[in-house]
Amino acid sequence: MAKFADLQLDSGVTRGLQRGDRRAQATAYRTLAPMVMGMAMRILQDEGIAQEVVQDTFVELIEKAHTLKDPHAVLGWVRKVAVNHCLMRLRSPWHKRRVTLELVDDADDTNDSTRLEDRQDIERALGTLPAETRMVIWLHDVEGYTHKEIGTLLGRTTSYSKSQLARGYQTLTLLYGGSRDDIEDSGIRSARTS
Amino acid sequence: MTSKIPVSDLLAHRDGEHVDPRLSAEIEADSESRVHLKALREIKHALNELPGIEPADEVWQNIDQRLRLNENLERQRGFKQRYPWANLATAATVFFAAVLSILWWNPGDEGVTGLPTAPLSDLVLRSQQLESQVFYPQAKRRVPAGQLAWNSSQQALLYRIADVDSELNWYYEGQLPDPQERERLWRQRVELLESLVEVQRRQKPSLRMALY
């Protein structure tokens, strides 16, 4: 599962982070980095840029951890920072030029070929969507953001978030579960505007 | 897969958002809508089942490097605030180090190392020229050092230049006695600065300020 809600950070680790303890920083990174990377990869569809998001998020976390008043808020804070870094990159002119889709091969779960195929299908289908639509879908359906929160984050209205979700799902229902040829042959890929 | 109910309404129903009870009844009564709704639920489930992704090993190393660099910068900033005249002293030291390195260049080394004599002074000069090319436009606009609009490629180059500079410092402190190494470092510095100028040249000024 690649969502923050499934995570837990030990209170000792959080206190260590606040003290600037090196071991706690490494533990927090090991625990949280795959979630940040997973989210950034699915939204940005670029491994290199997703890794930049991970770097920026953890540099910010480590440097500002001592200012955190509520240790329980660390996860929410990391998620917020990571989302902001994703958004910043989506709006960057450099990102807008990028069009290629790179899927990351995950070594685990390879024994279960059906699950792997399912995952690849949904990853590929997600990758065909415009970047902002992907972000809306991920934040709403996986991270549990409300449409109002997404609208505020994107500087748009609640209705915009709802319409992006609906548009995205129209494409996903068409593509998900279809064969790879369906995805590749579909004109939607060429219409992608990441 | 089509149904007469709009996807937005089906999604609202799926997510338990407030929808007209008549609409909910209509969805439940219509077989096509039920199939569509099931597909929407499956997609949401599939998205939530996607696993986390381990970043490459070097990401943590890069984070560590950036943290150390930021700590050093913070220390330097604190030092400069306490001793404002230090900027001038640093500039003078760098200038004298460059001049001395040129003056002390021993042509006899050529026979040992096989390197030509001219390039070192050229490299130092070239390095100075490139440096002013990179930083002068920023200084002209009086942009405070902490607010320079570097993008990630430029930042990466600056970090590498900082690494070369610290190696050069070791050299001038007598910890790197090999002249060949000295020339290699100056050459590397020039190459990195050239890349930085190239990156800067490709960016329009408005674009650079808009980044991050």
Boltz contact constraints between the chains, C-beta under 6 A:
constraints:
  - contact:
      token1: [A, 2]
      token2: [B, 50]
      max_distance: 6.0
  - contact:
      token1: [A, 2]
      token2: [B, 51]
      max_distance: 6.0
  - contact:
      token1: [A, 2]
      token2: [B, 52]
      max_distance: 6.0
  - contact:
      token1: [A, 29]
      token2: [B, 60]
      max_distance: 6.0
  - contact:
      token1: [A, 33]
      token2: [B, 55]
      max_distance: 6.0
  - contact:
      token1: [A, 34]
      token2: [B, 52]
      max_distance: 6.0
  - contact:
      token1: [A, 34]
      token2: [B, 53]
      max_distance: 6.0
  - contact:
      token1: [A, 34]
      token2: [B, 54]
      max_distance: 6.0
  - contact:
      token1: [A, 35]
      token2: [B, 52]
      max_distance: 6.0
  - contact:
      token1: [A, 37]
      token2: [B, 53]
      max_distance: 6.0
  - contact:
      token1: [A, 37]
      token2: [B, 55]
      max_distance: 6.0
  - contact:
      token1: [A, 38]
      token2: [B, 52]
      max_distance: 6.0
  - contact:
      token1: [A, 38]
      token2: [B, 53]
      max_distance: 6.0
  - contact:
      token1: [A, 41]
      token2: [B, 53]
      max_distance: 6.0
  - contact:
      token1: [A, 51]
      token2: [B, 55]
      max_distance: 6.0
  - contact:
      token1: [A, 51]
      token2: [B, 59]
      max_distance: 6.0
  - contact:
      token1: [A, 52]
      token2: [B, 152]
      max_distance: 6.0
  - contact:
      token1: [A, 54]
      token2: [B, 55]
      max_distance: 6.0
  - contact:
      token1: [A, 54]
      token2: [B, 59]
      max_distance: 6.0
  - contact:
      token1: [A, 55]
      token2: [B, 59]
      max_distance: 6.0
  - contact:
      token1: [A, 55]
      token2: [B, 62]
      max_distance: 6.0
  - contact:
      token1: [A, 55]
      token2: [B, 63]
      max_distance: 6.0
  - contact:
      token1: [A, 58]
      token2: [B, 63]
      max_distance: 6.0
  - contact:
      token1: [A, 59]
      token2: [B, 63]
      max_distance: 6.0
  - contact:
      token1: [A, 59]
      token2: [B, 66]
      max_distance: 6.0
  - contact:
      token1: [A, 93]
      token2: [B, 207]
      max_distance: 6.0
  - contact:
      token1: [A, 104]
      token2: [B, 53]
      max_distance: 6.0
  - contact:
      token1: [A, 122]
      token2: [B, 46]
      max_distance: 6.0
  - contact:
      token1: [A, 141]
      token2: [B, 44]
      max_distance: 6.0
  - contact:
      token1: [A, 141]
      token2: [B, 47]
      max_distance: 6.0
  - contact:
      token1: [A, 142]
      token2: [B, 47]
      max_distance: 6.0
  - contact:
      token1: [A, 142]
      token2: [B, 48]
      max_distance: 6.0
  - contact:
      token1: [A, 162]
      token2: [B, 8]
      max_distance: 6.0
  - contact:
      token1: [A, 166]
      token2: [B, 7]
      max_distance: 6.0
  - contact:
      token1: [A, 166]
      token2: [B, 8]
      max_distance: 6.0
  - contact:
      token1: [A, 169]
      token2: [B, 7]
      max_distance: 6.0
  - contact:
      token1: [A, 170]
      token2: [B, 7]
      max_distance: 6.0
  - contact:
      token1: [A, 172]
      token2: [B, 43]
      max_distance: 6.0
  - contact:
      token1: [A, 173]
      token2: [B, 1]
      max_distance: 6.0
  - contact:
      token1: [A, 173]
      token2: [B, 39]
      max_distance: 6.0
  - contact:
      token1: [A, 176]
      token2: [B, 43]
      max_distance: 6.0
